[in-house]
Amino acid sequence: MKTVAVGTNNEAKIAAVRAVLSEKEYRIVSLEVPSGVSAQPLSDEETRLGAIGRAKRALEAAEADIGIGLEGGVTKIDGQWWLCNWGALADRNGVVVAAAGARLALPPDVGTGIEAGRELGDVMEAYTGRRNVRRKEGAVGVLTNGRVDRSAMFSHIVELLAGQYEWLCQNGSFHV
Ligand SMILES: O=P(O)(O)OP(=O)(O)OP(=O)(O)OC[C@H]1O[C@@H](n2cnc3c(O)ncnc32)[C@H](O)[C@@H]1O
């Protein structure tokens, strides 16, 4: 049985991996690892790098067969802040795949908090009056009126990673 290490202790991210990868096939462990980027990634590029950093560090730290990193960030498009989400999967042969998930426009008040240097999780707590948004529904859950929570959003990314990885294992690999 292969061991999959998820580089976080955030329940919403761990639940996303558990929803996609069967525990009959994989032993899933989680551990907090540094992303190697800032606590609040401020671009798609930085968020993607954070996901890759977490995947590689989780792989190494847990001596796993596969490492998965999931990273939330924000990115500015045409002067407006958007939520962005990335994931990466790394294996012991040096294969790395990455995928992006949902992007959503953030309300102007939330963008103002980001501009002031605050982390999105803290801004969302103040904005909603709810606690632990980052570990529960996420900004995506709040802004989609509960239709797509953070775990469901990340599970789509994990499906993209697992599917790409399977395809590459069958058809030859390339690196991101
Ligand atoms: O425990 P880890 O895995 O670090 O999870 P995190 O939610 O704290 O950290 P991320 O690196 O995924 O996100 C970077 C920052 O952006 C915030 N963030 C990202 N996506 C979010 C979302 O959908 N809802 C609330 N906060 C979010 C998060 O709280 C962090 O402050």
The ligand as an SDF file (V2000), in Angstrom:
LIG
                    3D

 31 33  0  0  0  0  0  0  0  0999 V2000
   -2.7390   25.0540    7.7110 O   0  0  0  0  0  0  0  0  0  0  0  0
   -2.3970   25.4300    6.3010 P   0  0  0  0  0  0  0  0  0  0  0  0
   -2.2780   24.2590    5.3800 O   0  0  0  0  0  0  0  0  0  0  0  0
   -1.2460   26.3670    6.2210 O   0  0  0  0  0  0  0  0  0  0  0  0
   -3.7080   26.1670    5.7290 O   0  0  0  0  0  0  0  0  0  0  0  0
   -4.0320   27.7120    5.6570 P   0  0  0  0  0  0  0  0  0  0  0  0
   -5.4330   27.8600    5.1850 O   0  0  0  0  0  0  0  0  0  0  0  0
   -3.6940   28.3750    6.9430 O   0  0  0  0  0  0  0  0  0  0  0  0
   -3.0060   28.2780    4.6100 O   0  0  0  0  0  0  0  0  0  0  0  0
   -2.9410   28.4310    3.0080 P   0  0  0  0  0  0  0  0  0  0  0  0
   -1.4870   28.4420    2.6950 O   0  0  0  0  0  0  0  0  0  0  0  0
   -3.8140   27.4810    2.2780 O   0  0  0  0  0  0  0  0  0  0  0  0
   -3.5030   29.8720    2.7170 O   0  0  0  0  0  0  0  0  0  0  0  0
   -2.7140   31.0330    2.8160 C   0  0  0  0  0  0  0  0  0  0  0  0
   -3.4540   32.1130    3.5540 C   0  0  0  0  0  0  0  0  0  0  0  0
   -4.6440   32.4230    2.8570 O   0  0  0  0  0  0  0  0  0  0  0  0
   -5.7680   32.1270    3.6480 C   0  0  0  0  0  0  0  0  0  0  0  0
   -6.7320   31.4630    2.7810 N   0  0  0  0  0  0  0  0  0  0  0  0
   -6.4980   30.8800    1.6150 C   0  0  0  0  0  0  0  0  0  0  0  0
   -7.6130   30.3990    1.0800 N   0  0  0  0  0  0  0  0  0  0  0  0
   -8.5830   30.6690    1.9710 C   0  0  0  0  0  0  0  0  0  0  0  0
   -9.9510   30.4330    2.0160 C   0  0  0  0  0  0  0  0  0  0  0  0
  -10.5940   29.8250    1.0380 O   0  0  0  0  0  0  0  0  0  0  0  0
  -10.6240   30.8510    3.0820 N   0  0  0  0  0  0  0  0  0  0  0  0
  -10.0050   31.4960    4.0810 C   0  0  0  0  0  0  0  0  0  0  0  0
   -8.7040   31.7650    4.1060 N   0  0  0  0  0  0  0  0  0  0  0  0
   -8.0170   31.3560    3.0570 C   0  0  0  0  0  0  0  0  0  0  0  0
   -5.2830   31.2370    4.7530 C   0  0  0  0  0  0  0  0  0  0  0  0
   -6.0020   31.4100    5.9210 O   0  0  0  0  0  0  0  0  0  0  0  0
   -3.8610   31.7210    4.9530 C   0  0  0  0  0  0  0  0  0  0  0  0
   -3.8930   32.8750    5.7400 O   0  0  0  0  0  0  0  0  0  0  0  0
  1  2  2  0
  2  3  1  0
  2  4  1  0
  2  5  1  0
  5  6  1  0
  6  7  2  0
  6  8  1  0
  6  9  1  0
  9 10  1  0
 10 11  2  0
 10 12  1  0
 10 13  1  0
 13 14  1  0
 14 15  1  0
 15 16  1  0
 15 30  1  0
 16 17  1  0
 17 18  1  0
 17 28  1  0
 18 19  1  0
 18 27  1  0
 19 20  2  0
 20 21  1  0
 21 22  1  0
 21 27  2  0
 22 23  1  0
 22 24  2  0
 24 25  1  0
 25 26  2  0
 26 27  1  0
 28 29  1  0
 28 30  1  0
 30 31  1  0
M  END
$$$$
